[in-house]
Amino acid sequence: MRKKITLICETCLSRNYTTSKNKDVDTRLSAKKYCKTCGKHTLHKESK
């Protein structure tokens, strides 16, 4: 079973992306993605 997560931009804190990950993994997901609010690629981290 996979768990739905939301990715948040580190600079402007807008919630831009939703994705899923394995429930057994305890580490937080982080990825460099495009933020439409900032207008550039920024680091996005998994929300709590």
OpenMM code with the backbone's topology and positions (N, CA, C; nanometers):
from openmm import Vec3, app, unit

residues = "MET ARG LYS LYS ILE THR LEU ILE CYS GLU THR CYS LEU SER ARG ASN TYR THR THR SER LYS ASN LYS ASP VAL ASP THR ARG LEU SER ALA LYS LYS TYR CYS LYS THR CYS GLY LYS HIS THR LEU HIS LYS GLU SER LYS".split()
positions = [
    Vec3(0.0842, -0.1188, 0.0000),
    Vec3(0.0000, 0.0000, 0.0000),
    Vec3(0.0884, 0.1247, 0.0000),
    Vec3(0.0544, 0.2218, -0.0847),
    Vec3(0.1324, 0.3444, -0.0932),
    Vec3(0.0602, 0.4566, -0.0194),
    Vec3(0.1379, 0.5533, 0.0252),
    Vec3(0.0867, 0.6637, 0.1050),
    Vec3(0.0954, 0.7935, 0.0242),
    Vec3(-0.0123, 0.8741, 0.0224),
    Vec3(-0.0108, 1.0018, -0.0487),
    Vec3(0.0646, 1.1050, 0.0337),
    Vec3(0.1511, 1.1817, -0.0339),
    Vec3(0.2247, 1.2879, 0.0334),
    Vec3(0.2165, 1.4162, -0.0492),
    Vec3(0.2419, 1.5296, 0.0152),
    Vec3(0.2434, 1.6594, -0.0507),
    Vec3(0.3835, 1.7161, -0.0417),
    Vec3(0.4310, 1.7751, -0.1515),
    Vec3(0.5628, 1.8366, -0.1547),
    Vec3(0.5480, 1.9879, -0.1437),
    Vec3(0.6293, 2.0481, -0.0550),
    Vec3(0.6232, 2.1906, -0.0271),
    Vec3(0.7532, 2.2575, -0.0691),
    Vec3(0.7426, 2.3725, -0.1345),
    Vec3(0.8597, 2.4507, -0.1748),
    Vec3(0.9284, 2.5046, -0.0502),
    Vec3(1.0619, 2.4970, -0.0462),
    Vec3(1.1361, 2.5445, 0.0701),
    Vec3(1.1431, 2.6965, 0.0771),
    Vec3(1.1392, 2.7659, -0.0349),
    Vec3(1.1552, 2.9112, -0.0310),
    Vec3(1.0234, 2.9846, -0.0047),
    Vec3(0.9159, 2.9478, -0.0751),
    Vec3(0.7896, 3.0205, -0.0581),
    Vec3(0.6831, 2.9420, 0.0189),
    Vec3(0.7109, 2.8162, 0.0521),
    Vec3(0.6223, 2.7283, 0.1302),
    Vec3(0.4870, 2.7002, 0.0640),
    Vec3(0.4819, 2.7079, -0.0689),
    Vec3(0.3572, 2.6728, -0.1376),
    Vec3(0.3534, 2.5227, -0.1645),
    Vec3(0.2345, 2.4663, -0.1577),
    Vec3(0.2151, 2.3227, -0.1799),
    Vec3(0.1876, 2.3008, -0.3272),
    Vec3(0.2891, 2.2508, -0.3989),
    Vec3(0.2810, 2.2428, -0.5440),
    Vec3(0.2530, 2.1039, -0.5979),
    Vec3(0.3048, 2.0001, -0.5371),
    Vec3(0.2983, 1.8658, -0.5940),
    Vec3(0.2428, 1.7655, -0.4940),
    Vec3(0.1705, 1.6652, -0.5460),
    Vec3(0.1303, 1.5497, -0.4661),
    Vec3(0.1866, 1.4264, -0.5343),
    Vec3(0.2271, 1.3305, -0.4546),
    Vec3(0.2826, 1.2065, -0.5065),
    Vec3(0.2572, 1.0972, -0.4043),
    Vec3(0.3090, 0.9794, -0.4290),
    Vec3(0.2922, 0.8698, -0.3334),
    Vec3(0.4264, 0.8058, -0.3053),
    Vec3(0.4359, 0.7424, -0.1885),
    Vec3(0.5580, 0.6712, -0.1539),
    Vec3(0.5227, 0.5479, -0.0723),
    Vec3(0.6184, 0.4603, -0.0588),
    Vec3(0.6014, 0.3369, 0.0153),
    Vec3(0.5817, 0.3671, 0.1635),
    Vec3(0.4860, 0.3010, 0.2288),
    Vec3(0.4588, 0.3256, 0.3707),
    Vec3(0.5726, 0.2808, 0.4613),
    Vec3(0.6542, 0.1849, 0.4167),
    Vec3(0.7599, 0.1302, 0.5007),
    Vec3(0.8803, 0.2229, 0.5144),
    Vec3(0.8933, 0.3224, 0.4271),
    Vec3(1.0083, 0.4130, 0.4292),
    Vec3(0.9826, 0.5255, 0.5285),
    Vec3(1.0774, 0.5475, 0.6223),
    Vec3(1.0597, 0.6492, 0.7254),
    Vec3(1.1233, 0.7833, 0.6895),
    Vec3(1.2164, 0.7843, 0.5938),
    Vec3(1.2831, 0.9094, 0.5590),
    Vec3(1.1915, 0.9979, 0.4753),
    Vec3(1.2121, 1.1286, 0.4872),
    Vec3(1.1305, 1.2238, 0.4111),
    Vec3(1.1836, 1.2376, 0.2693),
    Vec3(1.0926, 1.2496, 0.1768),
    Vec3(1.1261, 1.2653, 0.0366),
    Vec3(1.1592, 1.4116, 0.0079),
    Vec3(1.2639, 1.4352, -0.0700),
    Vec3(1.2960, 1.5697, -0.1155),
    Vec3(1.3413, 1.5613, -0.2605),
    Vec3(1.3001, 1.6593, -0.3402),
    Vec3(1.3330, 1.6606, -0.4821),
    Vec3(1.3413, 1.8046, -0.5306),
    Vec3(1.4232, 1.8262, -0.6310),
    Vec3(1.4343, 1.9582, -0.6907),
    Vec3(1.3324, 1.9653, -0.8037),
    Vec3(1.2306, 2.0509, -0.7863),
    Vec3(1.1215, 2.0618, -0.8819),
    Vec3(1.0936, 2.2089, -0.9131),
    Vec3(1.0169, 2.2321, -1.0194),
    Vec3(0.9822, 2.3687, -1.0594),
    Vec3(0.8690, 2.4221, -0.9723),
    Vec3(0.8875, 2.5426, -0.9198),
    Vec3(0.7835, 2.6098, -0.8413),
    Vec3(0.7244, 2.7215, -0.9263),
    Vec3(0.5945, 2.7154, -0.9529),
    Vec3(0.5314, 2.8175, -1.0371),
    Vec3(0.5210, 2.9516, -0.9651),
    Vec3(0.5186, 2.9521, -0.8322),
    Vec3(0.5123, 3.0764, -0.7562),
    Vec3(0.6459, 3.1501, -0.7599),
    Vec3(0.7557, 3.0766, -0.7384),
    Vec3(0.8902, 3.1352, -0.7422),
    Vec3(0.9370, 3.1593, -0.8854),
    Vec3(0.8942, 3.0746, -0.9767),
    Vec3(0.9342, 3.0857, -1.1159),
    Vec3(1.0693, 3.0242, -1.1455),
    Vec3(1.1141, 2.9304, -1.0606),
    Vec3(1.2426, 2.8641, -1.0817),
    Vec3(1.2417, 2.7270, -1.0141),
    Vec3(1.3464, 2.6493, -1.0381),
    Vec3(1.3604, 2.5186, -0.9748),
    Vec3(1.4097, 2.5370, -0.8316),
    Vec3(1.3379, 2.4817, -0.7362),
    Vec3(1.3751, 2.4885, -0.5948),
    Vec3(1.3612, 2.3508, -0.5319),
    Vec3(1.4134, 2.3383, -0.4122),
    Vec3(1.4026, 2.2127, -0.3392),
    Vec3(1.2629, 2.2013, -0.2789),
    Vec3(1.1972, 2.0889, -0.3017),
    Vec3(1.0656, 2.0591, -0.2460),
    Vec3(1.0807, 1.9426, -0.1498),
    Vec3(1.0238, 1.9577, -0.0290),
    Vec3(1.0305, 1.8526, 0.0727),
    Vec3(0.8912, 1.8039, 0.1079),
    Vec3(0.8883, 1.6840, 0.1614),
    Vec3(0.7622, 1.6225, 0.2036),
    Vec3(0.7076, 1.6959, 0.3255),
    Vec3(0.5780, 1.7249, 0.3251),
    Vec3(0.5151, 1.7930, 0.4396),
    Vec3(0.4920, 1.6941, 0.5526),
    Vec3(0.4621, 1.7452, 0.6701),
    Vec3(0.4396, 1.6611, 0.7874),
    Vec3(0.3032, 1.5962, 0.7830),
] * unit.nanometer
topology = app.Topology()
chain = topology.addChain("A")
for resn in residues:
    res = topology.addResidue(resn, chain)
    for name in ("N", "CA", "C"):
        topology.addAtom(name, app.Element.getBySymbol(name[0]), res)
